[in-house]
Amino acid sequence: MFYHAFDGYMQHAFPLDELRPLSCQGEDSLGGYALTLIDSLDTLALLGDKERFAAGVEWVGKNVRFDINKTVSVFETNIRILGGLLSAHLIASDYATGMEIESYDGQLLHLSVDLAQRLLPAFDTPTGSLLCLFVSFCNGICYVSHQYSRHWTIFHRPGWWY
């Protein structure tokens, strides 16, 4: 089942974020950084598919960047992208997993640190609890959508990045 979905994504949607199942076309739904590939790396490793895992890690390390003008969902980006990058980094760099990549030099960890720093404004509250639902990668502006409103509230934290 996994390979049916993964192969469909790779054939019809890669390097876009997701495959739209009815049209079989790709869509950049979360940020335009090959979301499904990153989200699938740990599954490829768990299935023992070292060739596809290594190819995916190499492609992500060479092609994914977060210095882009995108506003992303903090929750989805945190669990799917940051989580995917960190788990793939641990698997690729640990010989005990059997999925280590000899040529791997920590690219996914560097991407993870960059991404985490860009998500930090969402947690910049007195309690550390998640205040905003969306954050801009390029300027740290946070957006909160009120549950019963169609209006956005914007929080700006000047100097958060530089």
N, C-alpha and C positions, 0 to 999 in steps of 0.2 A: 504494500500500500504506500509506504513512504517513497519508494523509488518511482512509482507511478506519478505521484505529485511532484517530486523533485525533478524528475526528467521533463515533465510538462513545463515546469517553471523555467528550467534551463533552456529548453527548446523555444519557448514562445515569449518569455518575459525577461530573461536575464539580459542586461544588468539592472533592469528596473526593479522596484521594490517587491511587487507582488504580481501574481497572475490572476487575471479576472477570469473565472471559470466558464462563464457563458460565452464570452467573446474570444477567449484564448488569446488575449492581448495583455501586454504588461502595463503596469501603472506605478508611478512614483507616488505612493500614498503616504509615506512617512518621512521622507527626507531625500530620497534619491541616492541611496548608498547601498543598493543590493541587499535590502533587508532580509529577504528570504534566504539568500545564500548565507549571510552571517548567522541567522537564526537556525540554520540547518547544520552548521559545522559540527556541533557536538553530537548530533544524531548520526552523522556520517562516521564519526569516530566510534561511537557506541556500536555501530553496525560493523565495525572493523574495515571500513572502506578507506584504507590508507591513501590510495591513489587520488580519489576525489577529495578527501579531507586535505591532503597536502596541496592539491591544485587550488582548492578554495582558499586556504590560508595564504598561499602565495598571491593569488589575485587580489584578495582583500588588502593585504599588506602593501601592494603596489598601487592600488587604484582608489581606495576609499580615503576621503578626507572630510573633515568636519568644519573647515574654514570656508563655509558656504553660507549664502544668504537664505536660510531656511528657518522657519518657526516650527518646532516639532512638539509632539506630545511628550511630556516629561515621563509619564508612566510607561508608555510603550517603548520609548527610546531607552529607558533605564533597564527594563526587564529583557527586551528582545535584542537590542544592539549592544549595550554595555555588558549585559549578562552573556551574550553570545561571544563577544570578543574575549572576555575574561576566561570563560570556560575553554574556548579554543586555544587561548594562550597557554593555559595550564596543561592541557592535553598535548599540545605540540612541543612543549619544552620539558616534559617529564618522561624519561626513559622507562619508567615503571609502567606507563600506560600501554606500551607497545605501539603507540601511534606517534611517537616523537618524530620530528622532522629535523634531520641533521643540519640542514642549511638554515633553519629558522633562527633569527636573531632578535626576537622580541618585538617585531613590528606591531603585533596586535596589542601588546601591553602599552606601547607608546600611543597607539590610537585610543585605547581605553582611558588613559590618563587625560589625553586631550578632550575626549568626549565628557568625562566626568567633570572636568573643570568648566566646561560649557554648560553643564546641567546644574552646577552649584547655585546659581541665583534662585532657582526654584526652592531651595532649602534654606535660604538666607532669611530666617525668621527668628524671633526670640526663643521659640521652643524647638526649632529645627524641623518642625513638621512641614509637610508639603503645602505651600501656599498657592502656588500657581500651577495651572494645568499645562501650559505651553510656554516654551522659552525660545527666544531667538538665538541662534548660534553666533551670529555676527556681532550683536550688541548687548546681549544679556537682558533684553526687555522681557518681562514676564507678563503673561496674560492669564486672567482668571475669568471664566465664564460662570456667571451666577446661574444657579439651578433653574430659576423661574424667570430669567431675563434673556433677551436676545442681544444684550449689550455686553461689550467686553470691558473689563477693568484692566488698566495697564499699570504695572509697577515697573519703575525704572531704577536700577541701581547703578549710578554713574561710577565709572572706573572699576567695574567688577573684573574686567578681563586684563587690562594693561597696568 
